Amino acid sequence: MGVLIRGIALPQREEVSFVVDGERLRASSSASTVDDVVEGWLLPGLADVHSHPGTEKPGEAYDHEVFRRHMIAHREAGVLTVRSPGSADQVLSRADDVDLPRLSRGGRWLATPGRFFEGWGRRVTEEELPAAAVEEASNGWCKVIGDWLPDDPPVPLDVLTATVDAVHAVGGRVAVHCQTAEGCRNAVLAGADSLEHGVHLDHSLLPRMAAQGTALVPTFTAFGKIIGNLDESRDPRLKEWILSGWEHAFPTVLAAYEAGVTVLAGTDEYPCGEVVGEIFRLIEAGMPVEAAIGAGSWTARSWLGLPGLVHGGFADVVAYAADPVEDSSVLTRPSRIVLRGQVIR
């Protein structure tokens, strides 16, 4: 099928015209046989850099049918790239179906004693953590649970540093779950590639994050749901910690952006396909609209090593009827979606 894609591409805001050549884009103003024309304001697909397709509740085992349902929900929202920095098991390494969004995979969550949900992830001692992280990073990423509840100690800095160094030595990258101030500090000082959540992050660490390329993935979507159910909490200390973290997260995102830190959009929890809501939260936090959209599109894709809308790039395209920078609500209404060269709609 000949597919012609044309319109104004973001972020360059330039007129472009491509024909689909397999899974790639080829710059051309016409196709020999055109069966479909996709046009409008063009993005290289949305991206959710913190999602866990395949499970819906803590402790559940990975289920491939659930995975497919989640990934289709992403795709129907225009999310054509998903990073799953940690999963319940290693089945995800065999789950990159061609009709589903591109998947950047991590291994199993790595949890040391006293941290993370019971029954989930790979349980290791602190001494075993560096070697385990290297094993789990075979697909490029591993995720370490760097802290847990507010009064619990985080993974010690020397252990986390050794873990990051070991993974970097084999060409992998490390995502660290961190929510406490000390846990965030250790993740930054250890040189982690991304801080997942970072709600109590000390702003004095932001210049170091920017300098070493540590990204921040605030996951407002997940914490917003927790805030909505706080009345169910019977622990006043935990409730205060969650509320203060939520309030701290908004100025943290703006300060991080202004410090030159890469801020990215990730939703974390089920249901899938809600990254546009995360983009809206980034805008609410004070990020410029274009930067917030990039955090859930071209910036995120580039950070994952994927090209944008360029000759030879992937034929992953979402078209909108209006400029999403001028009217961000249009992000909820993609008019056309092309994934791996196939017109989804």
Buried (B, 14 or more C-beta within 10 A) or exposed (E): EBBBBBBBBBBEEEEBBBBBBEBBBBEBEEBEEEEBEBBBBBBBBBBBBBBBBBBBEEEBEBBBEBBBBBBBBBBBBBBBBBBBBBBBBBBBBEBBEEEBBBBBBBBBBBBBEEBBBEEBBBBBEBEEBBEBBBBBBBBBBBBBBBBBEBEEEBBBBEBBBBBBEBBBEEEBBBBBBBBBBBBBBBBBBBBBBBBBBBBBBBEEBBEBBBEEEBBBBBBBBBBBEBBEEEEEEEEEEBBEBBEEBBEBBBEBBBBBBEBEBBBBBBBBBBEBBBBBBBBBBBBEBBBEBBBBBBBBBBBBBBBBEBBBBBEEBBBBBBBBBEBBBEBBEBBEEBBBBBBBBBBBE
